[in-house]
Amino acid sequence: MTDRSRAEALDAQDTLAPYRSRFAIPDDAVIYLDGNSLGRPPGATASRLESVVRHEWGDRLIRSWTEGWMDLPLEVGDRLGTALLGARSGETVVCDSVTVNTYKALHAAMALRPGRSTVVAHRGEFPTDRYVTRSVAQARGGRVWWIGDADEVSPAPVTADLVADGLDDDVAVVLLSVVDYRSAAIADVESITRVAHEAGALVLWDCSHAVGSVPLRLHDVDADLAVGCTYKYVNGGPGSPAFVWAHERHHDALENPVPGWMGHADPFAMGPAYAPAPGIRRFMTGTPSALALAAVDEGVSLLAEAGMDAVRTKSVALTSYAVDLHDAWLASRGVELASPRDPAQRGSHVTLRHPDARLLTDALTARGVIPDFRNPDGIRIGLAPLYTSFADVHDGLAALRDLL
Ligand SMILES: *Cc1c(COP(=O)(O)O)cnc(C)c1O
């Protein structure tokens, strides 16, 4: 089971294996186990960006805005939304960062529940989400009701019961991650959305660690709003813009608290007052980056072509293999698995805890194996289904075993 030949056999059977060659990977590549923080570049991205610079920008200059750039945030949003989020056309826009989008979406969601002032969020939520949640709740005269455990890298997914305990008739919005960035535990999106709705609250889902690794059905589960990253499993590049999704039933009532001209119904009328664009476009703020959107588009294309069901199947196989190697090699050497054992509850990374996680991560990096360190004692092994091979998992965890 731990023999390298097993990894080679799994790679030989892997229907997504050819996608690795669609990424720009140097011959002497490191073993990259951090695609959950920054994905690798698709091979087509460099030439796409060159073409945008040379032709769309260099030749067409300002004309490119009306020849396509203006609609890119919605076009790329639609491609991303339909392929990765289970969105209907017109529900997704790509713009700004997750932080800014969380700010906008949370303000807008709270405004849809006048008379209610509480936001329910998880103590162990990603820092930027916690900071923004506290700030938005305060700005609107409300408060945050924190649920769950702060310090534990807890493998237990957030359940509908845990959320239901925090709900009362003052809760306007529940903000949660679909995949916990610490443990990779997957929240039960459908049940949590239902219990929140039963209590009269809305749910804002942060899909940063789920988009491009776990198939989502946001429209069909009747979710309200969502945000997420494109530089992790979507491979859009460092700092690539995030997305905002909102169910179409909310569009007419949603107000962007950053009413910029690009979310205006008629930006070039330069009118005296703000009037929101119809639909999800109103969540735009300022001028979008045509270069960054082109890069996001390349990342989305590869995932759309592979299909999220195949991506999920490979993701489960990769993380299951990593768990097997943990059990065989690492558990007896002081490592604790901090991700769910049940693959149905696990996203696309596996978190290993060890008191020397910091030193081990540095030593692995020095040997050409790049995982991700999470304070204080977590080593995250991020497995990106389109380019991580089973041999990568084997060789990376063998290096960790040898160090221990
Ligand atoms: C990666 C991540 C972010 C990042 O936010 P940015 O504003 O894009 O830096 C936010 N929330 C979660 C849950 C994340 O995983």
The ligand as a MOL file (V3000), in Angstrom:
LIG
                    3D

  0  0  0     0  0            999 V3000
M  V30 BEGIN CTAB
M  V30 COUNTS 15 15 0 0 0
M  V30 BEGIN ATOM
M  V30 1 C -8.2820 32.7020 0.9880 0
M  V30 2 C -9.4640 33.1710 1.7550 0
M  V30 3 C -9.7850 34.5360 1.7990 0
M  V30 4 C -8.8930 35.5460 1.1330 0
M  V30 5 O -9.4220 36.8280 1.0700 0
M  V30 6 P -8.7430 37.9240 0.1130 0
M  V30 7 O -9.4680 39.1530 0.3840 0
M  V30 8 O -8.8580 37.4310 -1.3040 0
M  V30 9 O -7.2870 38.0120 0.4930 0
M  V30 10 C -10.9230 34.9130 2.4950 0
M  V30 11 N -11.7040 33.9880 3.1300 0
M  V30 12 C -11.4010 32.6620 3.1000 0
M  V30 13 C -12.2850 31.6790 3.7920 0
M  V30 14 C -10.2800 32.2250 2.4130 0
M  V30 15 O -9.9740 30.9250 2.3910 0
M  V30 END ATOM
M  V30 BEGIN BOND
M  V30 1 1 1 2
M  V30 2 1 2 3
M  V30 3 2 2 14
M  V30 4 1 3 4
M  V30 5 2 3 10
M  V30 6 1 4 5
M  V30 7 1 5 6
M  V30 8 2 6 7
M  V30 9 1 6 8
M  V30 10 1 6 9
M  V30 11 1 10 11
M  V30 12 2 11 12
M  V30 13 1 12 13
M  V30 14 1 12 14
M  V30 15 1 14 15
M  V30 END BOND
M  V30 END CTAB
M  END
